Amino acid sequence: REFIPQLRLSPEEALSASEELFRKRYYKEVISLLEPLEFGKTCYMLGRSYLSLKEREKAIGIFERCEDERAKADLAVLYFELGQKDQSERILSTLQDKRLLSDALFRMGRQCLTRENYGCAIDYLSRMEPSYRREFNLGLSYYALGNYSKALESFLRSLEYTRDKEERSASYFWAYKSAFMIDKERANEYLIKASNGNGFYYAVSSAMLGLPVASKAMRVVMEDESFPKTASIIRAIWLAGFPEYARLEAFKRIREMTSSDILALSKLDTYLAIRLATRKYGYGSLVYSAVAFPKPYRDIVERASNTYGISPALIYAVMRQESLFDTYAISVAGAKGLMQLLDGTAQYVARREGIRIKNLFHPETNILLGVAYLRYLLDMWNGDLVRALASYNAGPTRVKNWNSTEDVYLFIETVPIAETRNYVKRVLYNYYVYSELLK
């Protein structure tokens, strides 16, 4: 990144590089790369970068001068956020691209939904082109208002637009919740259908019906201590003290990797095994399932569990989502290690708990601090696991300003940050799986 100002890139190369930098949240670098270039070609990405840096006025100024329709759509949403609905509607009326118009209306509808202004949400969502997210979020809005018949209609209509089993499980689960408020006997058929899918709502539905969440493949016990040929090469590099080179070499040799190699490597580097299984065999494959939910650092996890009163299943669920068991993981925000702790958070918890930090990447230190922080959040929320998990990801200050509903599923769906919403669902899914695997 430090060499970006010295690079001589064509406008096309600069735009391509800026998209990758933006994806990695290097917004200042995007601005320094694009500002010298022709405004008409760069204004949309410039505006988004200033907006991501919380410089809203600069972003609005750029979007107002930008002819790119994407910028106009973003500007309409910004005016809506600021309460300038007339300005917002004026811009919406000029959008020619129906997809952009629908996306802007969706974002406005979601803002209303997360602010618990459900009538407003229905107004904006109803103006969208038919789609899964339109119908699903209309269903949430009607459900929150207590109009369960309308909610059921919307959730069932959303099934016409589902793209995968995860979305189908979500639609059927919410159809179950809506139908349960009208006719409890009829509701169960939707719960059964929700359990025949994937993802968070599949796990919830299966658990409610007393069905297993963890597949048989997830219960594989590897007793063979031998390492196949390719795995042995990777192991030798790792044991020589070069774990990063071992990972690079493993991906170079992925074509010659067998399922036996990946299963063997899971005993050495769980993160690497999961990544290799995903790349070679695909998410949901038998090989992936066999390595996807490992239980490393058992002694440390048990000790942290006993010290802070948090189940090993929950510790593993958080650890898996935070780092995929990569001891060396560092996020864009600077969070470190297995439990992805920021330096400030780690130091605060260390002072509270009397834990000495020598190396935040050290598994024992990182796990103990992460579990102690999770205990702190659970106590803050009086045992409310969902809000504690949301706080672990987004910070407790933000969560205190979110939806006050006592319905945990409605709270999850109205979390305003998509990353946090998905994080909570994935951790809870992991929790269901580990709860079964650790029985």
Sequence and secondary structure as in RCSB ss.txt:
>XXXX:A:sequence
REFIPQLRLSPEEALSASEELFRKRYYKEVISLLEPLEFGKTCYMLGRSYLSLKEREKAIGIFERCEDERAKADL
AVLYFELGQKDQSERILSTLQDKRLLSDALFRMGRQCLTRENYGCAIDYLSRMEPSYRREFNLGLSYYALGNYSK
ALESFLRSLEYTRDKEERSASYFWAYKSAFMIDKERANEYLIKASNGNGFYYAVSSAMLGLPVASKAMRVVMEDE
SFPKTASIIRAIWLAGFPEYARLEAFKRIREMTSSDILALSKLDTYLAIRLATRKYGYGSLVYSAVAFPKPYRDI
VERASNTYGISPALIYAVMRQESLFDTYAISVAGAKGLMQLLDGTAQYVARREGIRIKNLFHPETNILLGVAYLR
YLLDMWNGDLVRALASYNAGPTRVKNWNSTEDVYLFIETVPIAETRNYVKRVLYNYYVYSELLK
>XXXX:A:secstr
 TTGGG    HHHHHHHHHHHHHTT HHHHHHHHTTS HHHHHHHHHHHHHHTT HHHHHHHHHH   HHHHHHH
HHHHHHTT HHHHHHHHTT   HHHHHHHHHHHHHHHHHTT HHHHHHHHTTS S HHHHHHHHHHHHHHT HHH
HHHHHHHHGGG  SHHHHHHHHHHHHHHHHTT HHHHHHHHHHHTSS HHHHHHHHHHTT   S GGGG      
   HHHHHHHHHHHTT HHHHHHHHHHTGGG  HHHHHHHTTT HHHHHHHHHHHH TTSHHHHHHSS   SHHH
HHHHHHHHT  HHHHHHHHHHHHTT TT B TT  BTTTTB HHHHHHHHHHHT   S TTSHHHHHHHHHHHHH
HHHHHTTT HHHHHHHHHH HHHHTTS   S HHHHHHT S HHHHHHHHHHHHHHHHHHHHT 
